[in-house]
Amino acid sequence: KQEVTQIPAALSVPEGENLVLNCSFTDSAIYNLQWFRQDPGKGLTSLLLIQSSQREQTSGRLNASLDKSSGRSTLYIAASQPGDSATYLCAVRPRGSSNTGKLIFGQGTTLQVKP
Amino acid sequence: ETGVTQTPRHLVMGMTNKKSLKCEQHLGHNAMYWYKQSAKKPLELMFVYNFKEQTENNSVPSRFSPECPNSSHLFLHLHTLQPEDSALYLCASSQASGPQETQYFGPGTRLLVL
């Protein structure tokens, strides 16, 4: 059974710091891995999607990497800003779920960036 | 309206009540999803509909009853719920497109069962 774990559960950093969020998964048979952002009381917004054949994806100050063999992904945020404060969720799409789009989520890392 | 909308945004109900959550997507997608997000637990997939057909039921109790009348609308009918069913219920939609498929989420309905 696929399980997704995110460490740390919470993180507080001063503005301007570079930071790394970690995600691990137990079964390497995945279609892709996604990072989402969730603001308090709101839905999820997709940040980056990495296909199983890819190693990393970049969008602005965000860079996500994927090491499928070790079951790990990291989300790197450069020059953090108070507006980056949110909960970041990692989700994997198991291989074999192509007909359902099923996603397995981690519990998330709640990030606070202090001015 | 654009994206994925959900109504109501907040709902308080007693254990004997019957209520429905509504989700509507304006993105032309062919798949829709219900998720449950409880405090201190990962987001849990409840149901998946592809082209209006249910393709996934993640062992959800029968007090939750989904309905998908067309590819743009999804309902979650609630009856005789328990206090532990209090959670944020999120709807999502996607267009089947292989490995690049991304789900788009609504803002959620915050449900409190008394």
Contacts between the chains, C-beta under 8 A, distances in Angstrom:
chain1	res1	chain2	res2	distance
A	4	B	42	7.0
A	31	B	99	5.6
A	32	B	99	5.2
A	32	B	100	7.7
A	32	B	101	8.0
A	34	B	102	7.0
A	36	B	105	7.9
A	41	B	88	7.9
A	41	B	107	7.8
A	41	B	108	7.5
A	41	B	110	7.1
A	42	B	107	5.3
A	42	B	108	7.0
A	43	B	4	7.3
A	43	B	90	5.8
A	43	B	92	7.9
A	43	B	105	3.6
A	43	B	106	5.2
A	43	B	107	4.7
A	43	B	108	5.5
A	44	B	43	7.9
A	44	B	90	7.2
A	44	B	92	7.7
A	44	B	103	7.9
A	44	B	105	4.2
A	45	B	105	7.3
A	46	B	102	4.9
A	46	B	103	7.2
A	46	B	104	7.4
A	49	B	100	6.6
A	49	B	102	5.9
A	51	B	99	4.4
A	51	B	100	7.0
A	52	B	99	7.0
A	53	B	99	7.9
A	89	B	43	6.9
A	91	B	43	7.7
A	93	B	101	7.8
A	98	B	98	7.2
A	99	B	50	6.7
A	99	B	55	6.2
A	99	B	96	8.0
A	100	B	31	7.9
A	100	B	48	4.8
A	100	B	50	6.9
A	100	B	55	5.0
A	100	B	56	4.8
A	101	B	31	5.5
A	101	B	33	7.2
A	101	B	48	6.6
A	101	B	50	7.9
A	101	B	94	5.2
A	101	B	96	7.0
A	101	B	101	5.8
A	101	B	103	6.5
A	102	B	45	6.0
A	102	B	48	6.6
A	102	B	56	6.2
A	103	B	43	8.0
A	103	B	45	6.7
A	103	B	103	6.7
A	104	B	42	7.8
A	104	B	45	7.9
A	105	B	42	4.6
A	105	B	43	4.0
A	105	B	44	7.9
A	106	B	42	5.9
A	107	B	40	7.3
A	107	B	41	7.0
A	107	B	42	4.9
A	108	B	42	7.7
